[in-house]
Amino acid sequence: MEDGTSKSLGHCGDTDDDYDVLQWDTREDCEVRQILDRIADKWSLLVIALLDQRSLRFTELRRKIDGISQRMLARTLRHLERDGLVSRTVHPVVPPRVDYELTPLGASLHHTVRALVTWTEKHQNEIAVARSAYDVRVVVEQEAAEKEAVRREAMARGVLAGGR
């Protein structure tokens, strides 16, 4: 087996000694990346946060999540159920009633999500200041680039006019 080749077929990290275990692989076939892509989208995070409080019906979730379409909610719930984060219970009544709730795995993820939200709340003002500074810097750089383009265009016109 070549150096740097993993003996585990499902492992997507580098096997060198300096591999940082806190990193994740960027290849599309990496399970870690796929899971992070799934749980880190805004709809999944909202569903997980809402279901931490109690089980909810589809229509309740849709009412509570502003801006989500019926199709996107159904897709999000299906993916979360497939990943073992949400369980779906169909009650044999007319009309059919379906409840969604977090599994123990989903509840453990909610603790991590809550920590992320807490961090965001703590640092939101710093982030707002950084965004404002960035926006000002981009405007200044854009204005400078536009002035430089006008100056070069004028110089080019001058060269062309002098050559006639």
C-alpha positions as CSV (number, residue, x, y, z in Angstrom):
1,M,0.0,0.0,0.0
2,E,1.3,3.5,-0.9
3,D,2.3,6.1,1.7
4,G,-0.7,8.3,2.5
5,T,-3.2,5.6,1.5
6,S,-5.8,4.7,4.1
7,K,-6.4,1.0,4.8
8,S,-10.1,1.9,5.5
9,L,-12.2,2.3,2.4
10,G,-14.7,4.6,4.1
11,H,-12.0,6.9,5.6
12,C,-11.7,10.2,3.7
13,G,-8.9,11.9,5.7
14,D,-5.2,12.0,5.1
15,T,-3.2,9.3,6.8
16,D,0.0,11.3,7.3
17,D,1.2,11.9,10.8
18,D,0.5,15.6,10.6
19,Y,-3.2,15.1,9.7
20,D,-5.4,17.4,11.7
21,V,-8.3,15.3,12.9
22,L,-10.5,18.4,13.3
23,Q,-10.4,19.0,9.6
24,W,-12.8,17.3,7.2
25,D,-12.2,16.2,3.6
26,T,-13.5,18.4,0.8
27,R,-14.1,15.5,-1.6
28,E,-17.7,14.9,-2.6
29,D,-17.7,11.2,-1.6
30,C,-16.6,12.0,2.0
31,E,-19.3,11.0,4.5
32,V,-18.3,13.8,6.9
33,R,-18.7,16.4,4.2
34,Q,-22.1,15.0,3.2
35,I,-23.3,15.0,6.8
36,L,-22.1,18.5,7.4
37,D,-23.7,19.7,4.2
38,R,-27.0,18.2,5.3
39,I,-27.2,19.4,8.9
40,A,-25.6,22.8,8.4
41,D,-28.3,24.1,6.0
42,K,-30.7,26.7,7.5
43,W,-33.8,24.6,7.2
44,S,-32.3,21.6,9.0
45,L,-31.1,23.8,11.8
46,L,-34.5,25.4,12.2
47,V,-36.3,22.0,12.2
48,I,-33.9,20.6,14.7
49,A,-34.3,23.6,17.0
50,L,-38.1,23.5,16.8
51,L,-38.3,19.8,17.4
52,D,-36.1,20.1,20.5
53,Q,-39.1,21.7,22.3
54,R,-41.6,19.0,21.4
55,S,-42.9,16.8,18.6
56,L,-44.7,18.7,15.9
57,R,-46.9,18.0,13.0
58,F,-45.9,18.9,9.4
59,T,-48.3,21.9,9.3
60,E,-47.1,23.2,12.7
61,L,-43.5,23.1,11.4
62,R,-44.5,24.9,8.2
63,R,-46.3,27.6,10.1
64,K,-43.3,28.1,12.5
65,I,-40.6,28.2,9.8
66,D,-41.0,31.5,7.9
67,G,-40.2,31.2,4.2
68,I,-40.0,27.4,3.8
69,S,-42.0,25.8,1.0
70,Q,-44.0,22.7,1.6
71,R,-41.7,20.8,-0.8
72,M,-38.5,22.0,1.0
73,L,-39.9,21.1,4.4
74,A,-40.9,17.6,3.2
75,R,-37.4,17.2,1.7
76,T,-35.6,18.4,4.8
77,L,-37.6,16.1,7.1
78,R,-37.0,13.2,4.8
79,H,-33.3,13.8,4.8
80,L,-33.2,14.3,8.6
81,E,-35.2,11.1,9.0
82,R,-32.8,9.2,6.7
83,D,-29.9,10.4,8.8
84,G,-31.5,9.2,12.0
85,L,-32.0,12.6,13.5
86,V,-35.8,12.8,13.2
87,S,-38.4,10.1,13.7
88,R,-41.7,10.2,11.9
89,T,-44.8,8.7,13.4
90,V,-48.0,8.1,11.3
91,H,-51.2,7.9,13.3
92,P,-53.9,5.8,11.7
93,V,-56.7,8.4,11.9
94,V,-58.7,10.2,9.3
95,P,-57.3,12.5,8.1
96,P,-53.8,11.0,8.6
97,R,-51.7,12.6,11.3
98,V,-48.0,12.6,11.1
99,D,-45.7,13.7,14.0
100,Y,-42.0,14.5,13.8
101,E,-39.7,14.4,16.8
102,L,-36.0,14.4,17.4
103,T,-34.3,11.0,18.0
104,P,-31.7,10.8,20.8
105,L,-29.1,11.4,18.0
106,G,-30.9,14.5,16.9
107,A,-31.2,15.7,20.4
108,S,-27.5,15.4,20.9
109,L,-27.0,17.4,17.8
110,H,-29.3,20.1,19.1
111,H,-26.9,20.7,22.0
112,T,-24.2,21.5,19.5
113,V,-26.5,23.7,17.5
114,R,-27.5,25.6,20.7
115,A,-23.7,26.2,21.4
116,L,-23.3,27.6,17.9
117,V,-26.4,29.9,18.4
118,T,-25.0,31.0,21.8
119,W,-21.6,31.9,20.2
120,T,-23.4,33.8,17.4
121,E,-25.4,35.8,19.9
122,K,-22.3,36.6,21.9
123,H,-20.3,37.8,18.9
124,Q,-23.1,39.3,16.7
125,N,-22.0,42.9,17.4
126,E,-18.3,42.1,16.5
127,I,-19.5,40.5,13.3
128,A,-21.7,43.5,12.4
129,V,-18.7,45.9,12.9
130,A,-16.5,43.6,10.7
131,R,-19.2,43.5,8.0
132,S,-19.5,47.3,8.0
133,A,-15.7,47.8,7.8
134,Y,-15.6,45.3,4.9
135,D,-18.4,47.0,3.1
136,V,-16.7,50.4,3.4
137,R,-13.4,49.0,2.3
138,V,-15.0,47.4,-0.8
139,V,-16.7,50.6,-1.8
140,V,-13.4,52.6,-1.4
141,E,-11.5,49.9,-3.5
142,Q,-14.2,50.0,-6.1
143,E,-14.1,53.8,-6.4
144,A,-10.3,53.7,-6.7
145,A,-10.5,51.0,-9.4
146,E,-13.1,53.1,-11.3
147,K,-10.9,56.2,-11.1
148,E,-7.9,54.2,-12.3
149,A,-9.9,52.9,-15.3
150,V,-11.0,56.5,-16.2
151,R,-7.4,57.7,-15.9
152,R,-6.2,54.8,-18.2
153,E,-8.9,55.4,-20.7
154,A,-8.0,59.1,-20.8
155,M,-4.3,58.2,-21.3
156,A,-5.2,55.8,-24.1
157,R,-7.3,58.5,-25.8
158,G,-4.5,60.9,-25.5
159,V,-2.1,58.4,-27.1
160,L,-4.5,57.7,-29.9
161,A,-5.2,61.4,-30.5
162,G,-1.5,62.2,-30.6
163,G,-0.9,59.5,-33.2
164,R,-3.3,61.0,-35.8
